[in-house]
Each structure stands twice: as C-alpha cells, then as structure tokens.
C-alpha cells in the first residue's frame, strides 16, 4: 500500500510540472524600443511565446490576437499617443506583466482604455 501512495504522489508531481512548462517551441523575443517594432513582433508571435519589451518607450497601439505573455523589463513603457486603447487583448490566456501603459484616448463611448 505504501508503494501505491508513492506512485500517486509521483504522478501528481509529474502532472503539476507538465502544467507549468512552456509549450514546445515557445520562444522569448526581446524587443528594443524602436517605433513600431513591438507591433511587428506581436503579429508574428505564436501561442505560448513571451514578448519581452526592453526599457524605453514602445509606440502603441498594440494588438494581441494569440495567447502570449507580454512582459516589460524595468523602464518599459507602452505609449498610446493619446488615441484609442494602448493595448488591445483579443485572446484568452494572454498575460501582460511589468509594463507602464500611458496616453490612452479619452473617448468614453468607444471604450478607449490603457488595456482593453
């Protein structure tokens, strides 16, 4: 009976570890703060990828259409230029972490937001 309990624990640990591993082929792409470079990288990102924005100002709006992680290094800013939503997320499972988001639009009826 003791052996069966040990096997159960081992199986539970293996399943838990499998759930925390990134999908096969997932990649991390670091993006320098350069005009519209972040938009281009987001357009080619695959589900499970991480897009890492370097310190500096990245011009929005950014559109996320696949479940990815968008993360900023310390000092990374996404600036919307005062029009529309700065980051628009259209995929469940997307994560946005460690970013300063600024300068969204002010049109309440069109739902301008920092992150929408």
C-alpha positions as CSV (number, residue, x, y, z in Angstrom):
1,X,0.0,0.0,0.0
2,X,2.9,2.4,0.8
3,X,4.3,1.9,-2.7
4,X,0.9,2.8,-4.3
5,X,0.8,6.0,-2.4
6,X,4.3,6.9,-3.5
7,X,3.3,6.3,-7.2
8,X,0.3,8.5,-6.7
9,X,2.4,11.3,-5.4
10,X,4.9,10.9,-8.2
11,X,2.2,11.1,-10.8
12,X,0.7,14.2,-9.2
13,X,4.1,15.9,-9.2
14,X,4.7,15.0,-12.9
15,X,1.3,16.4,-13.9
16,X,1.9,19.6,-11.9
17,X,5.3,20.1,-13.5
18,X,3.9,19.5,-17.0
19,X,1.3,22.2,-16.5
20,X,4.0,24.8,-15.6
21,X,6.3,24.1,-18.6
22,X,6.0,26.4,-21.6
23,X,4.6,24.8,-24.8
24,X,7.1,23.1,-27.0
25,X,8.6,25.6,-29.4
26,X,7.6,28.6,-27.3
27,X,10.2,31.3,-27.5
28,X,11.2,34.6,-25.8
29,X,11.7,37.5,-28.1
30,X,13.3,40.7,-26.7
31,X,12.1,43.8,-28.5
32,X,14.2,47.1,-28.5
33,X,12.3,50.3,-28.0
34,X,12.0,51.3,-31.7
35,X,8.9,52.9,-33.2
36,X,6.6,50.1,-34.4
37,X,8.9,47.1,-33.8
38,X,6.7,45.7,-31.0
39,X,3.7,45.6,-33.3
40,X,5.6,43.6,-35.9
41,X,6.9,41.1,-33.3
42,X,3.4,40.7,-31.8
43,X,2.0,40.0,-35.3
44,X,4.4,37.0,-35.7
45,X,4.3,35.7,-32.2
46,X,2.9,32.2,-31.7
47,X,0.7,30.9,-28.8
48,X,2.8,30.4,-25.7
49,X,5.6,32.9,-26.7
50,X,6.8,35.6,-24.5
51,X,7.5,39.1,-26.0
52,X,9.9,41.0,-23.7
53,X,9.8,44.8,-24.2
54,X,13.2,46.4,-23.4
55,X,13.4,49.6,-21.3
56,X,12.3,52.7,-23.2
57,X,9.1,53.9,-25.0
58,X,7.3,51.5,-27.3
59,X,4.7,53.1,-29.5
60,X,1.1,51.7,-29.3
61,X,-1.5,50.8,-30.0
62,X,-0.5,47.1,-29.6
63,X,-2.9,44.3,-30.6
64,X,-2.6,40.8,-29.1
65,X,-4.5,38.1,-31.0
66,X,-2.9,35.0,-29.6
67,X,-2.4,33.7,-26.0
68,X,1.1,35.1,-25.3
69,X,2.9,36.8,-22.4
70,X,3.8,40.5,-23.0
71,X,6.3,41.5,-20.4
72,X,8.4,44.6,-19.8
73,X,11.9,45.0,-18.5
74,X,12.3,47.7,-15.8
75,X,11.6,51.0,-17.5
76,X,9.5,49.6,-20.4
77,X,6.6,51.9,-21.4
78,X,3.9,51.4,-24.0
79,X,2.6,54.9,-25.1
80,X,-0.8,55.2,-27.0
81,X,-0.2,58.7,-28.3
82,X,-3.4,59.9,-26.7
83,X,-5.7,58.0,-29.2
84,X,-7.6,54.7,-28.7
85,X,-6.7,51.9,-26.4
86,X,-3.0,51.4,-25.8
87,X,-3.1,47.5,-25.6
88,X,-6.0,45.6,-27.0
89,X,-6.2,41.9,-26.0
90,X,-8.2,39.5,-28.1
91,X,-7.1,36.1,-26.9
92,X,-7.9,34.5,-23.6
93,X,-4.9,33.2,-21.7
94,X,-2.9,36.4,-22.5
95,X,-0.7,37.8,-19.8
96,X,0.6,41.4,-19.5
97,X,3.2,41.9,-16.9
98,X,5.6,44.6,-15.6
99,X,4.7,47.4,-18.1
100,X,3.9,51.1,-17.7
101,X,0.9,51.9,-20.0
102,X,0.2,55.5,-20.7
103,X,-1.5,58.0,-23.0
104,X,-4.7,56.2,-24.0
105,X,-7.6,58.1,-25.7
106,X,-10.3,59.8,-23.9
107,X,-13.4,58.7,-25.8
108,X,-15.6,57.0,-23.3
109,X,-18.2,55.9,-25.8
110,X,-15.6,54.0,-27.9
111,X,-14.2,52.4,-24.7
112,X,-10.6,53.9,-25.0
113,X,-8.5,52.3,-22.3
114,X,-5.0,51.6,-21.2
115,X,-5.6,47.9,-21.7
116,X,-8.8,46.7,-23.3
